[in-house]
Amino acid sequence: MKLEIESKKENPLLERTEVSFSVEHAGKPTPNRDEVRAAIASALSVQKEMVIIDHMDTEYGKGLSIGYVKIYKTQEAAMKGEKRHLLVRNKMAEKKVKAKAAPKARAAPKAK
C-alpha cells in the first residue's frame, strides 16, 4: 500500500486539517479504513484517533483509491463537528441500537 498526500488545507474555524489522498494497492483488495487511518497518521505525525475518513472511493480494476480525510486537533472538536455515522464508521462512537417494537395484538374476529 503506497500512500500519497494530494492536498492539505488548514481549517482553523473547525479546528481541523483537511487532506485529500490517494492509496495505490495494485493486485490487492481495497485497504480497510483502519489501515488507511494508521498510514495517514504516521505520514502526518498525528494520533490515529484524530483522523476521520470522510470517504474513500476505488475505481473498478485500477488498484487506486482516492479519498478525503479530516484531522482534528482535539477529540471534542471531532465530536462537535462530525456527523454521527462518520464517527461510528471511524470507531469514535458507538452505534445506537433501536429497541424493537412489541408486536401488535390482533383484534378478535367479529361475531355475526
C-alpha positions in Angstrom: 0.0 0.0 0.0 1.5 3.3 -1.1 0.0 6.5 0.3 0.3 9.8 -1.4 -1.0 13.1 0.0 -2.6 15.1 -2.8 -3.6 18.3 -1.0 -3.6 19.6 2.6 -5.6 22.6 3.9 -5.9 24.1 7.4 -9.4 25.0 8.7 -8.8 26.9 11.9 -12.5 27.7 12.4 -13.4 24.0 12.8 -10.0 23.1 14.4 -9.0 20.6 11.7 -6.8 19.9 8.7 -8.5 18.6 5.6 -6.5 16.2 3.4 -7.1 14.6 0.0 -5.1 11.4 -0.6 -4.6 8.5 -2.9 -3.7 5.0 -2.0 -2.1 2.6 -4.5 -2.9 -1.1 -3.9 -2.3 -2.8 -7.2 -3.1 -6.5 -7.1 -4.6 -6.3 -3.6 -8.1 -5.6 -2.3 -9.1 -2.1 -1.2 -7.5 -1.4 2.2 -9.8 -1.0 5.1 -10.4 2.3 6.9 -8.3 1.3 9.9 -5.2 0.6 7.7 -5.6 3.9 5.9 -6.1 5.9 9.1 -2.9 4.4 10.5 -0.9 5.2 7.3 -2.2 8.8 7.2 -1.5 9.3 11.0 2.1 8.1 10.6 2.7 10.1 7.4 1.5 13.3 9.0 2.7 12.6 12.6 -0.6 12.8 14.3 -2.6 10.4 16.5 -4.7 7.8 14.7 -7.7 8.7 16.9 -7.9 12.2 15.5 -8.1 11.0 11.9 -11.6 10.7 10.4 -12.0 9.3 6.9 -14.9 11.1 5.2 -15.0 9.0 2.1 -12.8 6.7 0.1 -13.6 5.5 -3.5 -12.0 2.8 -5.6 -12.4 2.6 -9.4 -13.1 -0.9 -10.6 -9.9 -2.7 -11.8 -7.5 0.2 -11.2 -5.9 -0.6 -7.8 -6.1 3.0 -6.8 -8.3 4.5 -4.1 -8.9 8.3 -3.7 -10.3 9.8 -0.5 -10.8 12.7 1.8 -9.7 12.8 5.5 -10.3 15.3 8.3 -7.7 15.5 11.1 -8.9 17.2 14.2 -6.8 19.0 16.8 -8.9 17.6 19.8 -11.4 14.9 20.3 -14.0 17.4 21.5 -13.8 19.3 18.2 -14.3 16.0 16.3 -17.4 15.1 18.3 -18.8 18.5 17.8 -18.1 18.9 14.1 -18.7 15.5 12.6 -21.8 13.6 11.6 -22.7 10.7 13.9 -22.5 8.0 11.2 -18.9 9.1 10.3 -17.9 8.9 14.0 -19.3 5.3 14.1 -17.5 4.3 10.9 -14.2 5.5 12.3 -14.8 3.8 15.7 -15.0 7.1 17.7 -18.6 6.5 18.8 -20.9 3.5 19.4 -23.8 2.7 17.1 -27.2 3.4 18.6 -29.4 0.3 18.6 -33.1 0.9 18.2 -35.3 -1.1 20.5 -37.7 -3.5 18.7 -41.3 -2.6 19.0 -43.6 -5.2 20.6 -45.8 -7.0 18.1 -49.3 -5.6 17.9 -52.1 -7.7 19.4 -54.5 -9.0 16.8 -58.1 -8.0 17.2 -60.6 -10.8 17.9 -62.8 -11.6 14.9 -66.2 -10.0 14.9 -69.2 -12.2 15.7 -72.0 -12.2 13.1 
